[in-house]
């Protein structure tokens, strides 16, 4: 975060020389999602599943005019509300993930599903009701739920933040939903601003990595990037390697940039052999495949080069909107939770394909190959998919979401303190 804010400061001074640097106040306690998973004995591999069935002293130190909150960072929400600070929410998710309880006729129960086409077919409504009931039951019956509530009460947090009281109609809410590219809702609260995709693009791919930019310019490129949390198991990696080799043999004009980090197989950090990659060895040697543990260029500038012809990702809200905002068609390989919603959404909207629907979150080389070629081939449906993705990219760029959100936040901050 610190390095990213430094780059934002440099970018701001290029635009406005008199702009001041962003001051980074790091929160104590290593409060990250990964650390929380580790503390509970979970890993990014173990949380995969199929679809269907006290305040911070930094607030007093900074004395902010406005606190901008992440909906999942509950301690910060507690601290902000307890001090009655002027605040707003900003979320990468679309509206359906944020406002199910605001929908009429108990719509959250029967009319919203994960991995189910929208509008939801009548035949699948009973399944959807059961799934949603199980989800909320599981939330309320989590083993640590009661202990957590008692701990918060001991710290004086009697008015606790829950899913059911998170939304306050008086608090501004910014969502990167783009009209036509998210599941429609009957009710959108009036305090919500739909900004469109909010992307971080501070410098070009050429500026960040001239060598990678030159490689991208050689041929149309498929980007495979399943996010910062994902580590590749041997089975996942082998299936993808076979699929990539098949596609590159069929499409000799393409190349592949694959962000790849092995998953460990035991507590000692042991990893599996490189035998899985044998199908792509010829393409690695010829330079048509690059496998990198970390991308030297931020995702949005990569997509903005115009050389990426398909974005293969896990269905995270960030990846979905980065591709949407740059007009790149998508292949989604969902792993958990809302990933399945975005996998279904790319098909509902017509800008991509859900890869390996029948076997998610596991894959075969055959279903991966089919999904990739569905997005890349020259058929009428493939051309229509790419054209629709391009149109959404053009729409998003008319007034990029990060600027819409920045204007709204600046206006709120200038309005003064909460009473």
Phi and psi in degrees as a GROMACS rama.xvg file:
@    title "Ramachandran Plot"
@    xaxis  label "Phi"
@    yaxis  label "Psi"
@TYPE xy
-60.8911  -44.1681  UNK-2
-66.6782  -36.2983  UNK-3
-66.7314  -41.6862  UNK-4
-65.5541  -33.779  UNK-5
-62.134  -41.7624  UNK-6
-67.2881  -35.8745  UNK-7
-63.8963  -40.4703  UNK-8
-61.6017  -44.6069  UNK-9
-62.4807  -41.6513  UNK-10
-63.0415  -41.3411  UNK-11
-62.4925  -38.9236  UNK-12
-71.5194  -28.1327  UNK-13
-65.8969  -39.9717  UNK-14
-74.637  -42.3193  UNK-15
-137.212  99.7165  UNK-16
-55.0877  -26.9022  UNK-17
-84.6051  -1.44235  UNK-18
-65.4514  143.283  UNK-19
-89.2837  157.694  UNK-20
-68.333  149.626  UNK-21
-71.9908  130.919  UNK-22
-96.2754  123.128  UNK-23
-99.1754  118.064  UNK-24
-107.621  105.366  UNK-25
-77.1281  132.764  UNK-26
-75.812  145.701  UNK-27
-78.7644  162.378  UNK-28
93.2842  7.40674  UNK-29
53.9173  52.6932  UNK-30
-85.5585  79.9171  UNK-31
-123.917  160.545  UNK-32
-62.8217  -41.333  UNK-33
-63.5196  -41.4257  UNK-34
-65.8925  -36.6248  UNK-35
-64.7151  -40.3664  UNK-36
-64.07  -43.9517  UNK-37
-61.985  -39.0311  UNK-38
-65.42  -26.662  UNK-39
-96.1407  7.13772  UNK-40
78.5666  19.18  UNK-41
-107.168  159.688  UNK-42
-131.473  170.377  UNK-43
-64.0836  -25.1471  UNK-44
-78.6202  -39.8019  UNK-45
-72.7198  -18.5412  UNK-46
-93.2187  1.83901  UNK-47
-66.7236  145.671  UNK-48
-154.801  158.19  UNK-49
-78.5106  167.855  UNK-50
-78.8326  -175.567  UNK-51
75.8155  -144.606  UNK-52
-94.7106  170.89  UNK-55
-95.3385  135.816  UNK-56
-64.1142  -22.3275  UNK-57
-61.3504  -28.5572  UNK-58
-65.7369  -43.9835  UNK-59
-66.7759  -37.1945  UNK-60
-65.6093  -44.6379  UNK-61
-82.8478  -33.6434  UNK-62
51.4078  61.8836  UNK-63
-73.5449  149.396  UNK-64
-71.9891  -26.1443  UNK-65
-151.505  139.376  UNK-66
-110.626  122.895  UNK-67
-101.519  123.304  UNK-68
-113.437  148.834  UNK-69
-93.4003  132.331  UNK-70
-64.2265  -21.1255  UNK-71
-91.7558  -7.40202  UNK-72
-96.7364  75.5742  UNK-73
-62.237  -38.1827  UNK-74
-56.8537  -39.5872  UNK-75
-67.2292  -36.203  UNK-76
-65.5864  -45.1637  UNK-77
-56.7338  -48.5178  UNK-78
-64.05  -40.776  UNK-79
-67.5767  -44.2198  UNK-80
-69.0095  -37.7577  UNK-81
-62.4305  -33.3582  UNK-82
-91.7237  3.76627  UNK-83
56.1095  44.9258  UNK-84
-86.2231  144.204  UNK-85
-62.6964  127.982  UNK-86
-148.644  166.556  UNK-87
-144.897  160.742  UNK-88
-109.632  144.182  UNK-89
-133.435  132.329  UNK-90
-138.232  141.642  UNK-91
-75.5083  -14.1106  UNK-92
-79.7966  166.151  UNK-93
-83.3947  179.709  UNK-94
-71.1703  -31.096  UNK-95
-65.5367  -30.2181  UNK-96
-75.9302  -22.1568  UNK-97
-97.6661  -30.3196  UNK-98
-129.62  47.1739  UNK-99
-68.3038  -34.5797  UNK-100
-75.8717  -13.3823  UNK-101
-84.3135  -5.59795  UNK-102
-82.5619  144.173  UNK-103
-73.9633  164.291  UNK-104
56.6961  38.351  UNK-105
53.8222  39.6791  UNK-106
-57.5461  -29.6775  UNK-107
-61.5098  -24.5399  UNK-108
-84.8358  -37.2678  UNK-109
-123.334  -19.0869  UNK-110
-108.724  9.47899  UNK-111
-135.236  124.355  UNK-112
-137.805  161.473  UNK-113
-104.382  116.093  UNK-114
79.6406  15.1358  UNK-115
-114.087  134.902  UNK-116
-56.7821  150.255  UNK-117
-118.121  136.914  UNK-118
-61.3608  146.447  UNK-119
-69.0669  125.271  UNK-120
-60.1119  145.107  UNK-121
-55.5279  -36.5757  UNK-122
-66.8736  -18.2249  UNK-123
-106.056  1.6314  UNK-124
-63.229  -44.4058  UNK-125
-57.5667  -42.5343  UNK-126
-60.2148  -41.4057  UNK-127
-68.4713  -39.9748  UNK-128
-61.0868  -46.8444  UNK-129
-60.1818  -44.6789  UNK-130
-62.6211  -43.2099  UNK-131
-68.6125  -39.177  UNK-132
-62.5847  -42.3338  UNK-133
-63.5337  -38.0067  UNK-134
-62.8757  -50.5236  UNK-135
-70.0113  -33.5681  UNK-136
-62.3937  -43.3465  UNK-137
-62.9811  -38.8733  UNK-138
-60.0704  -44.5758  UNK-139
-77.006  -17.1099  UNK-140
-107.883  13.7217  UNK-141
-58.4443  138.617  UNK-142
-54.8366  -34.9282  UNK-143
-93.7553  4.35517  UNK-144
-62.22  -51.8168  UNK-145
-66.3459  -39.896  UNK-146
-62.8374  -38.3951  UNK-147
-64.2474  -43.2384  UNK-148
-62.4923  -41.7293  UNK-149
-64.7946  -39.5095  UNK-150
-63.1961  -44.1393  UNK-151
-63.6214  -39.4407  UNK-152
-62.8297  -37.1511  UNK-153
-66.1352  -21.9226  UNK-154
-94.6045  8.81491  UNK-155
88.1358  9.22764  UNK-156
-94.5833  78.2038  UNK-157
-81.1971  -29.9696  UNK-158
-95.419  77.6014  UNK-159
-79.3794  151.171  UNK-160
-81.9992  124.032  UNK-161
-125.696  167.377  UNK-162
-57.426  -32.3626  UNK-163
-79.833  -16.1771  UNK-164
-124.566  15.5883  UNK-165
-65.2854  -42.9011  UNK-166
-82.482  125.006  UNK-167
-117.273  123.029  UNK-168
-63.408  -14.3657  UNK-169
-90.7361  -4.4672  UNK-170
-104.609  123.851  UNK-171
-60.4275  145.104  UNK-172
-136.9  125.2  UNK-173
-111.615  123.728  UNK-174
-124.563  141.431  UNK-175
-87.1012  26.0455  UNK-176
-62.1923  140.82  UNK-177
-117.636  127.88  UNK-178
-52.569  130.693  UNK-179
89.7763  -14.72  UNK-180
-117.683  20.6479  UNK-181
-143.998  159.857  UNK-182
-64.0203  126.408  UNK-183
-68.8625  146.369  UNK-184
-117.13  151.06  UNK-185
-72.4263  -34.6262  UNK-186
-129.226  122.805  UNK-187
-114.236  116.332  UNK-188
-55.5603  144.32  UNK-189
-67.0073  -17.6266  UNK-190
-85.7968  6.52904  UNK-191
-98.1379  132.875  UNK-192
-111.403  120.778  UNK-193
-90.4785  109.416  UNK-194
-89.5532  -22.1234  UNK-195
83.5051  175.654  UNK-196
-55.133  130.337  UNK-197
-105.932  107.99  UNK-198
-121.965  147.261  UNK-199
-96.2126  106.712  UNK-200
-133.234  90.6687  UNK-201
-97.3946  -22.327  UNK-202
-156.198  160.969  UNK-203
-76.6563  165.502  UNK-204
-60.4951  -38.3217  UNK-205
-61.176  -39.4682  UNK-206
-70.9294  -36.2532  UNK-207
-79.9041  -37.433  UNK-208
-154.879  90.5904  UNK-209
-55.8778  -38.0375  UNK-210
-65.7132  -45.3978  UNK-211
-65.6888  -39.1264  UNK-212
-61.7928  -39.8725  UNK-213
-65.4453  -39.5842  UNK-214
-64.3088  -43.1604  UNK-215
-59.9686  -36.4408  UNK-216
-70.7326  -10.4082  UNK-217
-68.955  -41.3009  UNK-218
-155.539  158.06  UNK-219
-55.5045  137.126  UNK-220
-123.776  137.334  UNK-221
-95.1535  124.885  UNK-222
-98.4605  124.284  UNK-223
-112.587  110.759  UNK-224
-146.395  102.951  UNK-225
-96.1583  25.1969  UNK-226
90.1778  168.661  UNK-227
-77.2509  -18.5769  UNK-228
-85.6871  -21.2545  UNK-229
-85.3113  131.507  UNK-230
-117.119  139.708  UNK-231
-81.2526  119.332  UNK-232
-72.967  163.836  UNK-233
-62.8774  -39.3762  UNK-234
-66.3147  -43.9961  UNK-235
-60.4309  -46.8341  UNK-236
-64.0372  -41.7265  UNK-237
-64.8376  -42.4885  UNK-238
-62.6739  -43.6583  UNK-239
-66.8574  -40.5886  UNK-240
-60.4287  -44.6156  UNK-241
-63.2441  -42.6858  UNK-242
-65.3512  -43.5456  UNK-243
-60.817  -44.6956  UNK-244
-60.8001  -43.3766  UNK-245
-61.2654  -45.7761  UNK-246
-64.9988  -42.7685  UNK-247
-69.0538  -30.638  UNK-248
-68.7653  -35.3361  UNK-249
-80.1622  -35.5731  UNK-250
-115.526  90.791  UNK-251
-73.5549  -6.53264  UNK-252
-90.0278  -5.0812  UNK-253
-101.464  160.53  UNK-254
-137.87  168.091  UNK-255
-132.914  130.074  UNK-256
-107.659  115.413  UNK-257
-119.743  111.805  UNK-258
-78.3775  118.418  UNK-259
-137.239  125.594  UNK-260
-137.131  125.353  UNK-261
-67.85  145.171  UNK-262
-82.4307  143.379  UNK-263
-79.843  153.721  UNK-264
-108.055  -6.12973  UNK-265
-155.638  176.487  UNK-266
-67.1071  -18.5543  UNK-267
-84.6012  -1.1374  UNK-268
84.7751  15.6526  UNK-269
-65.9819  140.817  UNK-270
-119.785  167.541  UNK-271
-82.5056  171.279  UNK-272
-74.7646  174.281  UNK-273
-90.9112  11.0415  UNK-274
-60.4982  -30.0976  UNK-275
-56.017  -29.9188  UNK-276
-86.4681  2.6026  UNK-277
-56.3937  -35.2478  UNK-278
-63.2247  -28.1881  UNK-279
-100.356  2.76156  UNK-280
-53.9377  -46.2338  UNK-281
-59.1944  -34.145  UNK-282
-79.9993  -29.7161  UNK-283
-65.4866  -41.3364  UNK-284
-69.1106  -35.6031  UNK-285
-82.5336  -9.37463  UNK-286
88.326  7.77366  UNK-287
-84.9279  -11.0694  UNK-288
-127.9  132.656  UNK-289
-117.913  127.303  UNK-290
-114.475  114.827  UNK-291
-125.87  135.702  UNK-292
-69.9193  -23.9499  UNK-293
-148.611  137.597  UNK-294
-84.1767  129.887  UNK-295
-74.258  -13.9719  UNK-296
-117.985  137.536  UNK-297
-59.491  151.235  UNK-298
-56.2899  -45.7411  UNK-299
-64.1463  -48.3739  UNK-300
-58.4367  -33.2964  UNK-301
-59.4795  -48.8035  UNK-302
-68.4921  -28.6813  UNK-303
-74.185  -12.6028  UNK-304
-63.3978  -24.5289  UNK-305
85.6865  -3.47489  UNK-306
-92.68  -13.7331  UNK-307
-85.7132  118.089  UNK-308
-100.227  -11.3141  UNK-309
-158.484  136.934  UNK-310
-108.949  114.224  UNK-311
-98.8473  117.449  UNK-312
-146.287  -179.658  UNK-313
-91.3965  -5.09094  UNK-314
94.7504  17.5399  UNK-315
-69.3171  150.929  UNK-316
-59.1937  -37.9656  UNK-317
-64.2791  -48.7392  UNK-318
-62.4671  -41.8484  UNK-319
-58.8478  -48.319  UNK-320
-76.0728  -28.6539  UNK-321
-62.3069  -45.5338  UNK-322
-69.1362  -40.9949  UNK-323
-59.2418  -45.7483  UNK-324
-71.2883  -16.0281  UNK-325
-110.517  4.46294  UNK-326
74.5336  27.853  UNK-327
-103.13  127.516  UNK-328
-65.2838  158.25  UNK-329
-129.163  145.746  UNK-330
-117.574  119.644  UNK-331
-106.852  129.146  UNK-332
-118.257  83.9634  UNK-333
-70.4925  150.815  UNK-334
-122.54  -37.4999  UNK-335
-160.471  161.06  UNK-336
44.2913  -124.135  UNK-337
-71.8954  -6.05179  UNK-338
-55.4671  -37.4255  UNK-339
-68.6275  -31.8446  UNK-340
-65.0209  -42.8635  UNK-341
-72.9624  -32.2214  UNK-342
-61.3255  -43.4981  UNK-343
-69.2306  -36.2312  UNK-344
-63.1681  -40.612  UNK-345
-62.3821  -31.4658  UNK-346
-78.2792  -40.1443  UNK-347
-61.1855  -41.4285  UNK-348
-78.7718  -27.2835  UNK-349
90.0241  32.6429  UNK-350
-121.088  14.32  UNK-351
174.825  -167.752  UNK-352
-135.235  143.855  UNK-353
-84.8868  111.181  UNK-354
-79.8756  132.779  UNK-355
58.2927  48.6987  UNK-356
-54.5379  -43.4832  UNK-357
-72.1201  -21.6107  UNK-358
-116.126  -1.17916  UNK-359
-53.9633  138.394  UNK-360
-92.348  23.0138  UNK-361
-113.095  159.391  UNK-362
-132.844  161.635  UNK-363
-123.05  158.008  UNK-364
-60.8624  -36.255  UNK-365
-65.1295  -46.8919  UNK-366
-73.2133  -30.2082  UNK-367
-64.9715  -46.6862  UNK-368
-58.6362  -44.5273  UNK-369
-60.2569  -43.9799  UNK-370
-66.0599  -42.5427  UNK-371
-63.0665  -46.4136  UNK-372
-70.3948  -27.6784  UNK-373
-60.6833  -37.9184  UNK-374
-82.3732  -30.5572  UNK-375
-97.8178  -19.0727  UNK-376
-75.5013  172.273  UNK-377
-94.24  17.9954  UNK-378
-69.7261  166.49  UNK-379
-59.9345  -41.0924  UNK-380
-68.7017  -37.9055  UNK-381
-65.4809  -41.7922  UNK-382
-64.0674  -42.7487  UNK-383
-63.4973  -38.5418  UNK-384
-62.673  -46.6193  UNK-385
-66.3689  -37.6186  UNK-386
-66.9999  -39.1762  UNK-387
-67.5524  -39.8375  UNK-388
-61.1615  -41.0596  UNK-389
-62.778  -41.2808  UNK-390
-64.0626  -40.3908  UNK-391
-64.8166  -37.0357  UNK-392
-61.7444  -43.4089  UNK-393
-62.0466  -42.0231  UNK-394
-62.3363  -44.3065  UNK-395
-64.779  -32.7501  UNK-396
-80.996  -9.83064  UNK-397
-61.4301  -39.0791  UNK-398
-149.356  86.4012  UNK-399
-53.6762  141.634  UNK-400
-58.5377  -34.7509  UNK-401
-63.8744  -30.9602  UNK-402
-78.9516  -35.813  UNK-403
-60.2155  -47.5926  UNK-404
-65.0247  -41.8634  UNK-405
-62.0476  -40.8036  UNK-406
-63.9588  -43.2608  UNK-407
-64.9763  -41.2948  UNK-408
-68.3972  -41.2258  UNK-409
-62.1551  -39.5217  UNK-410
-64.3358  -42.3689  UNK-411
-64.6508  -44.5557  UNK-412
-62.2484  -36.2326  UNK-413
-73.4652  -14.2533  UNK-414
-78.0946  -13.9755  UNK-415
106.442  -164.275  UNK-416
-91.6202  155.128  UNK-417
-69.2667  151.143  UNK-418
